[in-house]
Amino acid sequence: MSLREQQRPVRQGYGGQAVIEGVMIRGPRHATVVCRRPDGTLSTRTRSLRQSSTGRARKTPLLRGVIILWETLHLGTWALLFSQNVALAEEPADEDKGMGVLGALTLLIAFGIAIGIFFLAPIVGTRWLVDHIDPDIVAIVLEGVLRLVLLLGYLALIGRMGEIKRVFEYHGAEHMTIAAWESEQALTVANVRRYSRAHPRCGTSFLLVVAVVAILVFTALGTPPLWWHITSRIVFIPVIAAIAYEAIRFGGSHRHIRLVNWLFAPNLWLQALTTRAPEDDQIEVAIAAMETALAAELADAPAVAEPAAAPAPAD
């Protein structure tokens, strides 16, 4: 991709997520997941998004970050469970009706584990420093640094697993396909291969920004009593997510500005941990997901205005 293509403004409105042997693409009003069956054929599901995901609230600064966090978790779980069924040749024959009780339970467990590891564990690891470091605010900063180290270590560790490597390859295919569409290129394997597998609106970037924003927010709170120290790490998650989303949105919308690219460069570097170079057949799956998502939006064209920018979900 030429320097001119990298610096010019791009159209936005679509995000995505890699799943088991497939890709999910989220458009302004629909989400589509395409997975490759064990026999090599493709399986597709498309669902309309709820009003809460497409209405006025989703355009309200800060509030939209909280909505998109929940939406990302919800859609991601739905797509992941569907891809699991396809991989196990247990794909449901009827029309998809959502993620159901199992999906909701999976989502709650995953969210709880994430909070425990990345928000509460750093408190246990650094709280004792409050009584040994002056000023004690340094302990809060070290808590944030430990949170960031845990995130990087987790991503590096799971990237060594064989099945996760395949997902990371689909992750790269998803980013490259979205980038090709944003640059108004025909969606062919050859064209998609021209683009980087790192994307400014990736969910990995979102996690990094969350970690940095958390350091700033929790440092401002100081060193409260232990009960509020723990509670605040949970209560302020929506606030941190909202601020992080606005930062990611700004970066994604101003990629043509060199300074913005420099500021968000660490986000792109981090994606070296969560993406891999895809095979042609994986790019084909990502293209099929993008084309199906675009077709769903086109069919609903009378109700769709110019789509608002949406980040690629946390995958």
C-alpha positions as CSV (number, residue, x, y, z in Angstrom):
1,M,0.0,0.0,0.0
2,S,1.4,3.4,-1.0
3,L,2.1,6.2,1.4
4,R,-0.7,8.3,-0.2
5,E,-3.2,5.4,0.4
6,Q,-2.1,5.2,4.0
7,Q,-2.5,8.9,4.7
8,R,-5.8,9.6,3.0
9,P,-9.1,9.5,5.0
10,V,-10.8,6.1,4.8
11,R,-14.4,5.1,5.0
12,Q,-15.4,3.2,8.2
13,G,-18.4,1.5,9.7
14,Y,-17.4,-2.1,9.9
15,G,-15.5,-4.1,12.5
16,G,-14.8,-7.7,13.0
17,Q,-13.6,-10.6,15.1
18,A,-11.8,-13.9,14.3
19,V,-13.5,-17.1,15.5
20,I,-12.8,-20.8,15.1
21,E,-12.1,-21.3,11.4
22,G,-14.0,-18.2,10.6
23,V,-14.6,-14.4,10.7
24,M,-17.4,-12.3,12.1
25,I,-18.1,-8.9,10.5
26,R,-20.2,-6.3,12.2
27,G,-21.9,-3.6,10.1
28,P,-24.1,-0.7,11.1
29,R,-27.2,-2.8,11.5
30,H,-26.2,-6.5,11.0
31,A,-23.6,-8.9,12.1
32,T,-22.4,-11.8,9.9
33,V,-20.2,-14.8,10.7
34,V,-18.8,-17.1,8.1
35,C,-16.9,-20.3,9.1
36,R,-15.4,-23.1,7.1
37,R,-16.9,-26.5,7.8
38,P,-14.7,-29.6,8.3
39,D,-15.6,-30.6,4.7
40,G,-14.3,-27.3,3.3
41,T,-17.6,-25.6,2.6
42,L,-18.7,-22.4,4.2
43,S,-21.4,-21.8,6.7
44,T,-23.0,-18.4,7.2
45,R,-25.2,-16.7,9.8
46,T,-26.4,-13.1,9.7
47,R,-28.4,-11.4,12.4
48,S,-29.9,-8.0,12.8
49,L,-28.6,-5.9,15.7
50,R,-30.8,-4.7,18.5
51,Q,-32.1,-1.1,18.6
52,S,-29.8,-0.4,21.5
53,S,-26.8,-1.1,19.2
54,T,-28.0,1.0,16.4
55,G,-30.0,3.9,17.9
56,R,-29.2,7.4,19.1
57,A,-27.4,6.2,22.2
58,R,-24.7,4.6,20.1
59,K,-23.8,8.0,18.7
60,T,-23.5,9.7,22.1
61,P,-19.9,10.3,23.1
62,L,-18.7,8.2,26.1
63,L,-22.1,6.4,26.4
64,R,-21.4,4.6,23.1
65,G,-18.2,3.2,24.4
66,V,-20.1,1.3,27.2
67,I,-22.7,0.1,24.7
68,I,-20.1,-1.1,22.3
69,L,-18.2,-2.9,25.0
70,W,-21.3,-4.9,25.9
71,E,-22.2,-5.4,22.2
72,T,-18.7,-6.7,21.5
73,L,-18.8,-9.2,24.3
74,H,-22.3,-10.3,23.3
75,L,-21.7,-10.6,19.5
76,G,-18.3,-12.1,20.1
77,T,-19.8,-14.9,22.3
78,W,-22.6,-15.5,19.8
79,A,-20.1,-15.8,16.9
80,L,-17.7,-18.0,18.9
81,L,-20.4,-20.4,19.9
82,F,-21.6,-20.7,16.3
83,S,-18.1,-21.3,15.0
84,Q,-17.7,-24.0,17.7
85,N,-20.8,-25.7,16.5
86,V,-19.6,-25.6,12.9
87,A,-16.2,-27.0,13.8
88,L,-17.9,-29.9,15.7
89,A,-20.3,-30.5,12.8
90,E,-23.1,-29.6,15.2
91,E,-24.3,-26.6,13.3
92,P,-28.0,-25.8,14.0
93,A,-30.3,-26.3,11.0
94,D,-32.8,-23.6,12.0
95,E,-32.3,-19.9,11.9
96,D,-30.1,-18.4,14.6
97,K,-32.0,-16.8,17.5
98,G,-29.1,-15.4,19.6
99,M,-26.6,-16.9,22.0
100,G,-29.1,-18.2,24.6
101,V,-28.5,-19.2,28.2
102,L,-25.3,-21.0,27.5
103,G,-23.9,-18.0,25.7
104,A,-24.9,-15.6,28.5
105,L,-23.4,-17.9,31.1
106,T,-20.2,-18.2,29.1
107,L,-20.1,-14.4,28.7
108,L,-20.5,-13.8,32.5
109,I,-17.8,-16.3,33.4
110,A,-15.4,-14.9,30.9
111,F,-16.0,-11.4,32.0
112,G,-15.6,-12.4,35.6
113,I,-12.3,-14.1,35.0
114,A,-11.0,-11.1,33.0
115,I,-11.9,-8.7,35.8
116,G,-10.2,-11.0,38.4
117,I,-7.0,-11.4,36.4
118,F,-6.5,-8.0,34.9
119,F,-8.2,-5.7,37.4
120,L,-8.1,-7.3,40.8
121,A,-4.9,-9.5,40.7
122,P,-2.7,-6.4,40.3
123,I,-4.1,-5.0,43.6
124,V,-3.0,-8.2,45.4
125,G,0.4,-7.9,43.8
126,T,1.1,-4.3,44.7
127,R,-1.1,-3.3,47.6
128,W,1.6,-4.1,50.1
129,L,3.8,-1.5,48.5
130,V,1.6,1.3,49.7
131,D,3.1,1.1,53.2
132,H,6.7,0.9,51.8
133,I,6.9,3.5,49.1
134,D,6.8,7.2,49.4
135,P,4.9,8.8,47.7
136,D,2.4,5.9,47.9
137,I,0.9,6.9,44.5
138,V,3.9,5.1,43.0
139,A,2.3,1.8,44.1
140,I,-0.9,2.7,42.1
141,V,1.3,3.3,39.0
142,L,3.1,0.0,39.5
143,E,-0.3,-1.6,39.8
144,G,-1.2,-0.3,36.3
145,V,2.2,-1.4,35.0
146,L,1.6,-4.9,36.4
147,R,-1.8,-4.9,34.7
148,L,-0.2,-4.1,31.4
149,V,2.5,-6.8,31.9
150,L,-0.2,-9.4,32.6
151,L,-2.0,-8.4,29.4
152,L,1.1,-8.7,27.3
153,G,2.1,-12.0,28.9
154,Y,-1.3,-13.5,28.4
155,L,-1.4,-12.6,24.7
156,A,2.1,-13.9,24.2
157,L,1.3,-17.2,26.0
158,I,-2.0,-18.0,24.2
159,G,-0.3,-17.2,20.9
160,R,1.8,-20.3,21.3
161,M,-1.2,-22.6,21.3
162,G,-1.8,-24.3,17.9
163,E,-5.6,-23.7,17.7
164,I,-5.2,-20.1,18.8
165,K,-2.6,-19.6,16.1
166,R,-5.2,-20.5,13.6
167,V,-7.6,-17.9,15.1
168,F,-4.8,-15.3,15.0
169,E,-4.4,-16.1,11.2
170,Y,-8.1,-15.4,10.7
171,H,-7.6,-12.3,12.8
172,G,-5.0,-11.1,10.3
173,A,-7.3,-12.0,7.4
174,E,-10.1,-10.0,9.0
175,H,-8.0,-6.9,9.4
176,M,-6.6,-7.0,5.9
177,T,-10.0,-7.5,4.3
178,I,-11.6,-4.6,6.2
179,A,-8.6,-2.4,5.3
180,A,-9.0,-3.3,1.6
181,W,-12.7,-2.3,1.8
182,E,-11.9,0.9,3.6
183,S,-9.5,1.8,0.8
184,E,-12.2,1.1,-1.8
185,Q,-10.4,-1.9,-3.3
186,A,-12.1,-4.9,-4.9
187,L,-12.3,-7.7,-2.4
188,T,-10.0,-10.3,-4.0
189,V,-7.3,-12.3,-2.3
190,A,-4.6,-10.5,-4.3
191,N,-5.9,-7.1,-3.3
192,V,-6.4,-8.0,0.3
193,R,-2.8,-9.3,0.6
194,R,-1.5,-5.8,-0.1
195,Y,-2.7,-4.6,3.3
196,S,-1.2,-4.8,6.8
197,R,-2.7,-7.3,9.2
198,A,-2.5,-4.5,11.9
199,H,-5.5,-2.2,12.1
200,P,-5.9,0.9,14.3
201,R,-9.4,-0.1,15.5
202,C,-8.5,-3.6,16.6
203,G,-9.8,-5.0,19.8
204,T,-6.2,-5.6,20.9
205,S,-5.5,-1.9,20.5
206,F,-8.6,-1.3,22.6
207,L,-7.2,-3.5,25.4
208,L,-3.9,-1.6,25.4
209,V,-5.6,1.8,25.5
210,V,-7.8,0.5,28.4
211,A,-4.6,-0.5,30.3
212,V,-3.1,3.0,29.8
213,V,-6.3,4.8,30.6
214,A,-6.7,2.7,33.7
215,I,-3.3,3.9,35.0
216,L,-4.4,7.5,34.6
217,V,-7.8,7.1,36.1
218,F,-6.7,5.0,39.1
219,T,-3.7,7.2,39.8
220,A,-6.1,10.2,40.0
221,L,-8.1,8.2,42.6
222,G,-5.0,7.9,44.8
223,T,-4.7,5.2,47.5
224,P,-8.1,4.6,49.0
225,P,-9.1,2.1,51.7
226,L,-8.8,-1.5,50.5
227,W,-12.6,-2.0,50.1
228,W,-12.9,1.0,47.8
229,H,-9.6,0.1,46.1
230,I,-11.1,-3.2,45.0
231,T,-14.6,-1.8,44.3
232,S,-13.3,1.1,42.2
233,R,-11.5,-1.3,39.9
234,I,-14.9,-2.8,39.0
235,V,-17.1,0.3,39.1
236,F,-14.8,2.3,36.9
237,I,-14.6,-0.3,34.1
238,P,-17.4,1.3,32.1
239,V,-15.8,4.7,32.5
240,I,-12.4,3.5,31.3
241,A,-13.9,1.6,28.4
242,A,-15.8,4.7,27.3
243,I,-12.7,6.9,27.3
244,A,-10.6,4.2,25.6
245,Y,-13.3,3.8,22.9
246,E,-13.2,7.5,22.1
247,A,-9.5,7.4,21.9
248,I,-9.6,4.4,19.5
249,R,-12.3,6.1,17.4
250,F,-10.3,9.3,17.1
251,G,-7.2,7.3,16.0
252,G,-9.2,5.3,13.5
253,S,-10.8,8.4,12.0
254,H,-7.5,10.4,11.7
255,R,-5.1,7.8,10.3
256,H,-4.2,10.2,7.5
257,I,-2.5,12.5,10.1
258,R,1.1,11.5,10.7
259,L,1.1,12.6,14.3
260,V,-1.9,10.4,15.1
261,N,-0.1,7.5,13.5
262,W,2.9,8.0,15.7
263,L,0.8,8.3,18.9
264,F,-1.1,5.0,18.1
265,A,1.9,3.1,16.8
266,P,2.2,1.0,20.0
267,N,-1.3,-0.3,19.3
268,L,-0.2,-1.6,15.9
269,W,3.0,-3.1,17.3
270,L,1.0,-5.0,19.9
271,Q,-1.0,-6.7,17.2
272,A,2.1,-8.7,16.3
273,L,1.0,-10.8,19.2
274,T,-2.5,-11.4,18.1
275,T,-2.3,-11.7,14.3
276,R,-0.5,-14.0,12.0
277,A,-0.1,-14.1,8.2
278,P,-3.2,-15.8,6.8
279,E,-3.4,-18.5,4.1
280,D,-5.4,-17.7,0.9
281,D,-8.3,-19.9,2.0
282,Q,-8.5,-17.9,5.3
283,I,-8.6,-14.6,3.3
284,E,-11.4,-16.1,1.2
285,V,-13.5,-16.7,4.4
286,A,-12.9,-13.1,5.5
287,I,-13.9,-11.8,2.1
288,A,-17.1,-14.0,2.2
289,A,-17.9,-12.5,5.6
290,M,-17.3,-9.0,4.4
291,E,-19.4,-9.4,1.3
292,T,-22.2,-11.0,3.1
293,A,-22.3,-8.2,5.7
294,L,-22.2,-5.6,2.9
295,A,-25.1,-7.3,1.2
296,A,-27.1,-7.4,4.4
297,E,-26.6,-3.6,4.8
298,L,-27.5,-3.0,1.2
299,A,-30.7,-4.9,1.5
300,D,-31.6,-2.6,4.4
301,A,-30.3,0.5,2.6
302,P,-33.4,2.7,2.9
303,A,-33.0,2.6,6.6
304,V,-29.3,3.2,6.7
305,A,-27.6,6.6,6.7
306,E,-23.9,7.1,6.4
307,P,-22.5,4.5,8.9
308,A,-20.8,5.7,12.0
309,A,-17.3,4.5,12.7
310,A,-17.1,1.3,14.8
311,P,-14.1,-0.4,16.2
312,A,-13.1,-3.9,15.3
313,P,-14.3,-5.8,18.4
314,A,-12.0,-7.3,21.3
315,D,-11.0,-10.5,20.0
